[in-house]
């Protein structure tokens, strides 16, 4: 796959420009328009995923009970479509939507997940053979179905959907590049690859998508999720992944763990007590003194080519985040997983606190810096 060529084609496609900043909303709006303006072609694409039943008049609904698209036909049961472009689909969210839709009056609906990436837990069927579960439809397959459904004669509607099919075929390849194929890969995509993306919005979306997939690899290996908060995202123009555990050490309630942002690997603590939180040199020094009394929480795992960094003994993100860091250029996924396991095993020695609802909020605030 030529990443640069695909990124350039998306930039040249006028629909690609319109897509920036809207993502799922752009796609669901355009597919709703397709269903209304080109009914024969849209039926050829979507009816195979529907179920037998008695419906109502032909209708497309948006955001009913937060579901992206619901397609209605007089002679078929409704089809619920959940749309994901950059994000990994969430099986719990899909289960929630299916439960809500199953309570609707009339024929039980069918369910279709439209996404670049299939859910990590392979609980979906690859095609329209069943109506009891979510059926997976990739963007690449949607592009092929749209192309084959379009009439030969040219029109504004036909050319719009032809451009859209080209766009989502490219999008499938571009976003698939952030999927994890092997633990031998580097955690972050090479900058030489990412710089081929001209749009800053697309660049950020791909970086976030990669961070989510790295976080999923950690979740897949993690055995004590009840005690662990794994977060991914992007801040200060760099993707990050972090993993923290809620513990009490020598009477102090805190979150301890690690964070990877770019080539910076941090051992960190997040203090929970309100009197330790806030900006300013006095509170910063109080947090440093307390962190200094807990050297066991700043032991670095074995990481190849790690270089000690940082001018100060401790670095800080207000209001409550204290860390030390190493530079770890070109870190591989397997080494990050090994480091995560090493830190998790080390933290398991300490008293755990089951206060996830409040503490997760504290963690998120800290990580946003």
Wavefront OBJ file of the C-alpha trace (Angstrom):
o trace
v 0.000 0.000 0.000
v 1.346 3.435 -0.959
v 0.277 5.472 2.042
v 1.241 8.798 0.462
v -0.717 8.146 -2.738
v -3.850 7.159 -0.825
v -3.621 10.198 1.454
v -3.175 12.453 -1.581
v -6.201 10.954 -3.327
v -8.358 11.603 -0.278
v -7.152 15.216 -0.240
v -7.996 15.652 -3.931
v -11.467 14.153 -3.519
v -13.869 17.005 -2.784
v -15.854 14.731 -0.470
v -12.639 13.988 1.378
v -12.285 17.690 2.136
v -15.892 17.873 3.328
v -15.309 14.847 5.566
v -12.632 16.541 7.692
v -13.826 17.435 11.159
v -17.112 15.508 10.872
v -16.065 11.896 10.327
v -18.996 9.626 11.290
v -21.515 12.454 10.938
v -20.437 13.121 7.359
v -20.806 9.466 6.378
v -24.160 8.891 8.048
v -25.578 12.081 6.527
v -24.399 11.120 3.052
v -25.740 7.564 3.341
v -29.103 8.924 4.495
v -29.130 11.138 1.381
v -28.220 8.108 -0.767
v -31.139 6.124 0.686
v -33.569 8.930 -0.058
v -32.310 10.097 -3.477
v -31.280 6.771 -5.048
v -33.671 4.195 -3.561
v -32.975 1.381 -6.050
v -29.206 1.583 -5.642
v -29.432 2.002 -1.865
v -31.730 -1.017 -1.581
v -29.245 -3.114 -3.567
v -26.581 -2.145 -1.019
v -28.496 -2.415 2.255
v -31.494 -4.722 1.815
v -29.333 -7.882 1.916
v -28.535 -6.962 5.530
v -32.185 -6.511 6.499
v -34.587 -9.110 7.879
v -38.043 -10.304 6.774
v -40.889 -8.561 8.505
v -43.636 -6.002 8.296
v -42.351 -2.463 8.256
v -43.708 0.982 7.613
v -43.299 3.512 4.844
v -39.835 3.908 3.368
v -37.991 6.165 5.791
v -34.520 6.915 7.086
v -34.075 7.994 10.710
v -31.059 9.659 12.282
v -29.949 9.455 15.924
v -32.977 7.592 17.229
v -31.916 6.682 20.773
v -28.397 7.759 19.675
v -28.235 5.140 16.891
v -26.612 6.470 13.738
v -29.014 5.267 11.032
v -32.258 3.310 10.918
v -33.509 2.302 7.477
v -37.203 1.452 7.102
v -39.062 -0.357 4.294
v -42.747 -1.306 3.964
v -41.905 -4.954 3.338
v -38.872 -5.474 5.619
v -37.972 -5.124 9.259
v -35.936 -2.025 10.182
v -32.170 -2.090 9.706
v -30.107 -0.404 12.445
v -26.690 0.812 11.252
v -23.958 1.812 13.679
v -21.119 3.710 12.015
v -17.457 3.780 13.073
v -14.615 5.178 10.970
v -11.462 5.642 13.058
v -12.586 4.066 16.332
v -12.598 0.385 17.197
v -16.256 -0.622 17.648
v -17.364 -1.106 21.227
v -19.172 -4.401 21.782
v -20.868 -3.102 24.936
v -22.283 -0.159 22.984
v -23.528 -2.505 20.252
v -25.203 -4.726 22.834
v -26.871 -1.682 24.417
v -28.267 -0.499 21.072
v -29.540 -3.976 20.176
v -31.318 -4.199 23.527
v -32.978 -0.811 22.982
v -34.015 -1.609 19.408
v -35.369 -5.040 20.334
v -38.017 -3.278 22.444
v -39.430 -1.367 19.472
v -42.931 -2.392 18.378
v -43.267 -4.394 15.181
v -40.872 -6.803 13.521
v -37.502 -7.247 15.284
v -34.830 -5.167 13.526
v -31.623 -6.390 11.939
v -28.275 -4.838 12.885
v -25.346 -3.758 10.726
v -22.004 -2.441 11.957
v -20.390 -0.237 9.321
v -16.748 0.212 10.293
v -13.207 0.158 8.989
v -12.183 -2.193 11.805
v -14.219 -5.148 13.047
v -14.792 -5.363 16.820
v -11.813 -6.851 18.692
v -14.020 -9.576 20.142
v -15.075 -11.410 17.037
v -18.767 -11.702 17.850
v -20.070 -10.432 14.518
v -20.940 -12.414 11.437
v -19.127 -11.537 8.202
v -22.150 -10.869 5.996
v -25.928 -10.859 5.850
v -26.521 -14.539 6.636
v -27.935 -13.957 10.109
v -30.342 -11.487 11.648
v -29.734 -12.328 15.293
v -26.420 -10.471 15.663
v -24.639 -7.416 14.374
v -23.398 -8.031 10.852
v -20.066 -6.485 9.912
v -19.829 -4.324 6.786
v -16.412 -2.795 6.131
v -16.029 0.494 4.332
v -14.130 -1.318 1.610
v -17.032 -3.703 1.065
v -19.505 -0.806 1.155
v -17.491 0.873 -1.628
v -17.707 -2.268 -3.765
v -21.453 -2.599 -3.135
v -22.105 1.035 -4.035
v -20.072 0.785 -7.241
v -21.943 -2.314 -8.378
v -25.336 -0.754 -7.559
v -24.938 2.469 -9.547
v -26.692 2.818 -12.901
v -24.600 3.298 -16.047
v -26.030 6.679 -16.973
v -24.330 9.703 -15.493
v -26.074 12.166 -13.186
v -25.179 14.394 -10.249
v -26.358 11.701 -7.808
v -24.487 8.912 -9.572
v -21.222 10.859 -9.811
v -21.502 11.927 -6.168
v -21.829 8.322 -5.036
v -19.040 7.236 -7.378
v -16.762 9.820 -5.756
v -17.932 8.638 -2.359
v -17.192 4.995 -3.175
v -13.664 5.981 -4.237
v -13.222 7.979 -1.043
v -14.255 5.212 1.345
v -12.212 2.586 -0.521
v -9.156 4.784 0.089
v -10.253 5.488 3.649
v -10.463 1.761 4.363
v -6.841 1.326 3.323
v -5.590 4.443 5.090
v -7.216 3.731 8.459
v -6.373 0.016 8.253
v -2.718 1.054 8.272
v -3.015 1.938 11.972
v -4.230 -1.557 12.913
v -1.784 -3.741 14.838
v -0.664 -6.655 12.697
v 2.236 -7.810 14.875
v 3.774 -7.134 18.267
v 7.061 -6.660 16.434
v 5.801 -3.334 15.059
v 6.861 -0.027 16.521
v 4.221 1.505 18.788
v 3.835 4.666 16.721
v 3.679 4.875 12.961
v 6.876 6.344 11.438
v 6.778 10.103 11.030
v 7.907 9.664 7.438
v 4.613 7.839 6.859
v 2.436 10.197 8.863
v 3.820 13.318 7.190
v 2.295 12.074 3.941
v -1.069 13.086 5.418
v -1.625 16.687 4.402
v -4.641 17.394 6.586
v -3.921 18.154 10.245
v -7.363 16.780 11.139
v -6.690 13.477 9.376
v -3.233 13.320 10.954
v -4.713 13.736 14.440
v -7.482 11.213 13.753
v -4.986 8.568 12.610
v -2.729 9.189 15.598
v -5.674 8.802 17.978
v -6.779 5.670 16.165
v -3.321 4.136 16.550
v -3.290 5.011 20.263
v -6.658 3.299 20.715
v -5.371 0.145 19.057
v -2.262 0.110 21.238
v -4.477 0.542 24.310
v -6.567 -2.395 23.137
v -3.457 -4.573 22.867
v -2.689 -3.737 26.496
v -6.278 -4.478 27.544
v -6.117 -7.787 25.714
v -3.042 -8.804 27.735
v -4.156 -7.259 31.030
v -5.609 -9.695 33.553
v -6.845 -7.294 36.270
v -8.887 -4.669 34.437
v -11.085 -4.160 37.491
v -8.147 -2.390 39.093
v -6.687 -0.716 36.025
v -7.524 2.438 34.092
v -6.171 2.358 30.537
v -6.541 5.559 28.555
v -5.594 6.697 25.080
v -5.874 9.972 23.255
v -3.937 12.918 21.946
v -2.741 16.010 23.738
v -0.250 18.699 22.777
v -0.228 17.326 19.217
v 1.085 13.913 20.284
v -0.698 10.596 20.796
v -0.494 8.943 24.194
v -1.344 5.722 25.970
v -1.399 5.371 29.733
v -2.148 2.781 32.373
v -2.805 3.587 36.037
v -3.865 1.629 39.105
v -5.628 3.021 42.166
v -3.616 2.188 45.283
v -2.908 3.362 48.812
v 0.733 3.597 49.847
v 1.709 4.548 53.391
v -1.723 6.036 53.919
v -1.712 8.119 50.725
v -4.483 7.602 48.178
v -3.139 7.883 44.629
v -3.026 6.482 41.121
v 0.299 4.981 40.052
v 1.441 3.692 36.690
v 2.936 4.777 33.419
v 2.352 6.851 30.328
v 3.836 6.737 26.821
v 3.651 9.882 24.709
v 5.757 10.006 21.593
v 9.171 8.645 22.580
v 8.747 9.675 26.215
v 7.998 6.865 28.678
v 6.901 8.169 32.086
v 6.565 6.606 35.498
v 3.976 8.730 37.219
v 1.694 9.208 40.177
v -1.570 11.151 40.315
v -2.455 12.418 43.776
v -6.114 12.241 44.776
v -6.252 14.406 47.944
v -7.715 17.846 47.059
v -5.184 19.654 49.247
v -2.376 18.340 47.014
v -3.965 19.511 43.787
v -3.510 22.816 42.012
v -1.008 25.082 40.270
v 1.796 27.059 41.827
v 5.291 26.346 43.202
v 4.181 25.578 46.765
v 1.803 22.753 45.825
v 4.267 21.497 43.244
v 6.969 21.231 45.884
v 4.588 19.437 48.259
v 3.834 16.886 45.547
v 7.559 16.479 44.829
v 8.354 15.850 48.499
v 5.665 13.194 48.702
v 6.746 11.578 45.420
v 10.347 11.511 46.675
v 9.191 9.438 49.652
v 7.804 6.797 47.265
v 10.779 5.720 45.122
v 9.209 2.282 44.528
v 6.607 3.949 42.294
v 9.260 5.400 39.981
v 11.232 2.257 39.159
v 11.569 2.010 35.399
v 10.922 -1.259 33.620
v 13.395 -2.908 31.288
v 13.113 -1.064 27.989
v 15.611 -1.357 25.123
v 17.615 1.758 24.234
v 16.033 3.728 27.090
v 17.818 7.012 27.841
v 17.355 8.817 31.148
v 15.992 12.315 30.496
v 14.637 15.373 32.227
v 16.576 18.171 33.893
v 14.580 18.053 37.117
v 14.154 15.262 39.607
v 10.403 15.404 38.980
v 8.265 16.882 36.240
v 4.674 18.009 36.689
v 1.358 18.431 34.928
v -1.090 20.491 36.946
v -3.122 19.881 38.944
v -1.847 16.584 40.408
v 0.419 14.638 38.004
v 4.076 13.989 38.954
v 6.451 11.994 36.758
v 9.958 10.998 35.749
v 10.727 9.891 32.223
v 13.072 8.113 29.848
v 13.418 8.550 26.112
v 12.569 5.315 24.299
v 13.016 5.876 20.546
v 11.296 3.424 18.209
v 9.754 1.385 21.013
v 8.171 -1.844 19.820
v 4.761 -3.071 20.918
v 6.161 -6.275 22.416
v 8.503 -4.238 24.654
v 5.697 -1.917 25.744
v 3.520 -4.922 26.634
v 6.377 -6.415 28.616
v 6.940 -3.138 30.461
v 3.216 -2.793 31.214
v 3.141 -6.306 32.688
v 6.265 -5.629 34.726
v 4.790 -2.461 36.263
v 1.425 -4.122 36.858
v 3.065 -7.006 38.709
v 5.071 -4.550 40.794
v 1.999 -2.474 41.731
v 0.061 -5.581 42.707
v 2.113 -5.610 45.931
v 0.309 -2.533 47.212
v -3.119 -2.032 48.723
v -5.765 -1.613 46.010
v -8.624 0.857 46.181
v -11.887 0.121 44.417
v -13.040 3.679 43.783
v -13.048 3.742 40.019
v -15.888 6.189 39.281
v -14.387 9.159 41.132
v -10.769 8.335 40.441
v -11.203 7.874 36.694
v -12.352 11.484 36.530
v -9.211 12.562 38.376
v -7.037 10.583 35.982
v -8.661 12.061 32.891
v -8.244 15.618 34.164
v -4.579 15.000 34.864
v -3.879 13.422 31.510
v -5.338 16.359 29.635
v -2.659 18.471 31.239
l 1 2 3 4 5 6 7 8 9 10 11 12 13 14 15 16 17 18 19 20 21 22 23 24 25 26 27 28 29 30 31 32 33 34 35 36 37 38 39 40 41 42 43 44 45 46 47 48 49 50 51 52 53 54 55 56 57 58 59 60 61 62 63 64 65 66 67 68 69 70 71 72 73 74 75 76 77 78 79 80 81 82 83 84 85 86 87 88 89 90 91 92 93 94 95 96 97 98 99 100 101 102 103 104 105 106 107 108 109 110 111 112 113 114 115 116 117 118 119 120 121 122 123 124 125 126 127 128 129 130 131 132 133 134 135 136 137 138 139 140 141 142 143 144 145 146 147 148 149 150 151 152 153 154 155 156 157 158 159 160 161 162 163 164 165 166 167 168 169 170 171 172 173 174 175 176 177 178 179 180 181 182 183 184 185 186 187 188 189 190 191 192 193 194 195 196 197 198 199 200 201 202 203 204 205 206 207 208 209 210 211 212 213 214 215 216 217 218 219 220 221 222 223 224 225 226 227 228 229 230 231 232 233 234 235 236 237 238 239 240 241 242 243 244 245 246 247 248 249 250 251 252 253 254 255 256 257 258 259 260 261 262 263 264 265 266 267 268 269 270 271 272 273 274 275 276 277 278 279 280 281 282 283 284 285 286 287 288 289 290 291 292 293 294 295 296 297 298 299 300 301 302 303 304 305 306 307 308 309 310 311 312 313 314 315 316 317 318 319 320 321 322 323 324 325 326 327 328 329 330 331 332 333 334 335 336 337 338 339 340 341 342 343 344 345 346 347 348 349 350 351 352 353 354 355 356 357 358 359 360 361 362 363 364 365 366 367 368 369
